[in-house]
Amino acid sequence: MRKICILTLVLFILTLITFPVSSISAEIYDTDMAQALLSDLDITSPADDYSMPVSRGDFAILLDGALSFNYSSDDKALPFGDVGENMECYESVSNLYDFGILSASDNFYPERMISAAEAVKMAVCALGYDWFAENVYGGYPAGYTVIASKVDLLEGIGSESFKLADAYMLMYNMLTASLPEMEFKNNEVSYRIEGGKTLLETMYGIRFISGVFNGAQYFGGADGNGV
């Protein structure tokens, strides 16, 4: 039985060796894989229906969980009149506001379904690209869409109404996107789009690597036996 399992694994590996990255790109942007990563990081649990819409309050909870702030502050008074302390999203909305991901407004509208443009704006702000979006690419919403496209935030996200599957993909893309990179030149500080570390690396200590899989000499198993 063990020989059959090993042979099956070897044959599976051989089928991967000749595939270029472009041929597996459809699998990379897959809701199930995104959910697996988010679940492993204790950000979400598997959902029964990925086609349901997402409220602004629920998206705030998801984004706050992905960013893993582990932080709560009363330093800033929450400006949103429709987000009370007894609401499930209160702490998440507070965290996102404290860190500048949400802008001050009279209301947050937590029960309203979030649009793709609104969700993308929050993700761009979480990555630290909001300055570029506002000052270089024309502001909301077009400027945030341009930045999102440049750092691959939009990969795997549908073009119709924003659904739970899209929210999971956006979180996955956000965690694996490059952060802005600071550069010093002629005694001036500048920031470069792309090329930096990822949130997955800086917040979770996990390095995301993509490329062509050319084979492996050894695979270790949980029981200590290798192939």
C-alpha positions in Angstrom: 0.0 0.0 0.0 2.9 2.4 0.9 4.5 1.7 -2.5 1.2 2.6 -4.3 0.9 5.9 -2.4 4.6 6.8 -3.2 4.1 6.0 -6.9 0.9 8.1 -7.0 2.8 11.0 -5.4 5.7 10.7 -7.8 3.4 10.6 -10.8 1.6 13.7 -9.5 4.9 15.5 -9.1 5.9 14.6 -12.7 2.7 16.1 -14.1 3.6 19.4 -12.4 7.2 19.6 -13.6 6.4 20.6 -17.2 3.7 23.1 -16.4 4.8 26.8 -16.7 3.4 29.3 -14.2 0.9 30.7 -16.8 -0.8 27.3 -17.2 -1.7 27.1 -13.5 -2.6 30.7 -13.0 -6.3 29.8 -13.0 -5.8 27.6 -10.0 -3.8 30.3 -8.2 -6.8 32.6 -8.1 -9.2 30.0 -6.7 -11.7 30.6 -3.9 -11.1 27.3 -2.2 -7.4 27.9 -2.1 -8.0 31.4 -0.8 -10.3 30.1 1.9 -7.8 27.4 2.8 -5.1 30.1 3.5 -7.5 32.3 5.4 -8.7 29.3 7.5 -5.2 28.2 8.3 -4.4 31.7 9.5 -7.6 31.6 11.7 -9.1 34.6 9.8 -12.2 32.8 8.5 -14.1 29.5 8.5 -15.5 27.7 5.5 -18.7 29.2 4.2 -21.8 27.4 2.9 -22.5 29.9 0.2 -19.8 31.9 -1.5 -22.3 33.7 -3.7 -24.0 35.7 -1.0 -23.3 39.5 -0.8 -21.2 41.0 2.0 -22.2 43.8 4.3 -19.8 46.6 5.1 -19.8 45.6 8.7 -18.9 42.0 7.9 -16.2 43.1 5.5 -14.7 45.3 8.2 -14.6 42.2 10.5 -12.9 40.2 7.7 -10.3 42.9 6.9 -9.6 43.5 10.6 -9.0 39.8 11.1 -6.7 39.5 8.1 -4.6 42.4 9.3 -4.3 40.8 12.7 -4.0 44.1 14.6 -4.5 42.6 18.1 -5.1 46.1 19.1 -7.9 48.1 20.6 -7.8 51.8 21.4 -10.2 54.4 22.9 -7.8 57.3 21.9 -10.0 58.2 18.9 -13.7 58.8 19.2 -15.5 56.8 16.6 -17.2 59.3 14.3 -19.8 56.9 12.8 -23.2 57.5 14.4 -24.6 54.2 13.3 -21.9 52.0 14.8 -22.6 51.3 18.5 -20.5 49.6 21.0 -22.9 46.7 21.2 -22.5 45.8 17.5 -20.4 42.9 16.4 -18.4 45.1 14.0 -17.7 47.9 16.5 -14.1 46.9 17.4 -13.1 46.1 13.8 -14.5 49.4 12.6 -12.6 51.2 15.4 -9.4 49.5 14.5 -9.7 50.3 10.8 -10.5 53.9 11.6 -7.6 54.2 14.1 -5.2 53.0 11.5 -6.5 55.4 8.8 -8.1 52.7 6.6 -11.5 54.3 7.2 -12.1 58.0 6.8 -14.3 60.0 9.2 -17.9 60.3 8.2 -21.3 60.8 9.9 -22.2 57.1 9.2 -20.5 53.9 8.2 -23.7 52.0 7.0 -22.6 48.6 8.4 -25.7 46.8 7.2 -25.4 48.0 3.6 -23.9 45.6 1.1 -20.3 46.6 0.2 -19.4 47.4 -3.4 -16.2 46.2 -5.1 -14.9 49.7 -5.3 -15.4 50.3 -1.5 -13.8 47.0 -0.6 -10.8 47.6 -2.9 -10.3 51.1 -1.5 -10.0 49.6 2.0 -7.5 46.9 0.9 -5.4 49.5 -0.9 -5.4 51.7 2.2 -4.4 48.7 4.3 -1.4 48.1 2.1 -0.3 51.7 2.4 -0.9 52.7 -1.3 -3.6 55.2 -0.6 -1.2 58.2 -1.0 -0.4 57.0 -4.6 -4.1 56.4 -5.3 -5.1 59.9 -4.1 -2.1 62.0 -5.3 -0.8 60.2 -8.4 -3.8 58.3 -9.9 -6.7 60.6 -9.4 -8.4 59.5 -6.1 -11.5 57.4 -5.5 -12.6 55.3 -7.2 -10.4 55.2 -10.3 -7.1 55.8 -8.6 -7.6 52.9 -6.2 -8.6 50.7 -9.1 -5.4 51.6 -10.9 -3.3 50.7 -7.9 -5.2 47.6 -7.2 -4.6 46.4 -10.8 -0.8 47.2 -10.5 -0.4 45.1 -7.4 -2.7 42.3 -8.5 -5.5 42.9 -6.0 -8.2 42.3 -8.6 -7.1 38.8 -9.7 -9.9 36.3 -9.4 -12.5 38.9 -8.4 -15.7 38.9 -10.4 -16.9 41.9 -12.5 -20.5 41.7 -11.2 -21.8 42.4 -7.7 -19.3 41.9 -4.9 -19.8 38.5 -3.2 -18.2 36.5 -0.4 -16.0 34.7 -2.8 -14.7 38.0 -4.0 -14.1 39.2 -0.5 -12.0 36.0 0.2 -10.0 36.5 -3.0 -9.4 40.1 -2.2 -8.0 39.2 1.3 -5.8 36.5 -0.3 -4.5 39.0 -2.9 -4.0 41.6 -0.2 -2.0 39.3 2.0 0.3 38.3 -0.9 0.7 41.7 -2.6 3.9 43.6 -2.4 4.0 46.5 0.1 5.4 49.9 -0.9 9.2 50.0 -0.6 11.0 53.0 0.8 14.1 54.2 -1.1 16.7 56.8 -0.2 18.2 58.8 -3.0 20.0 62.2 -3.0 19.1 62.6 0.7 15.4 62.3 -0.2 12.9 59.6 0.7 10.7 58.1 -2.0 8.4 55.1 -2.2 8.3 52.5 -4.9 5.2 50.6 -5.9 5.8 46.9 -5.7 9.0 45.0 -4.9 8.6 45.1 -1.1 7.6 42.4 1.4 4.1 41.2 1.8 1.6 41.3 4.7 1.8 37.6 4.8 5.5 37.8 5.5 5.5 40.8 7.9 2.5 39.9 9.9 2.5 36.1 9.8 6.1 35.2 9.1 5.1 33.3 6.0 7.0 34.0 2.7 4.9 33.6 -0.5 6.9 32.2 -3.4 5.6 31.7 -6.9 7.4 30.2 -9.9 8.0 27.1 -11.9 8.1 23.8 -9.9 11.0 21.9 -11.5 10.9 18.9 -9.1 12.1 17.9 -5.7 14.5 15.3 -4.3 12.8 14.8 -1.0 9.3 15.1 0.4 8.9 14.8 4.2 5.7 13.5 5.7 4.1 14.0 9.1 5.3 10.5 10.2 8.9 11.4 9.5 9.2 9.2 6.4 10.3 10.8 3.1 9.8 10.0 -0.5 
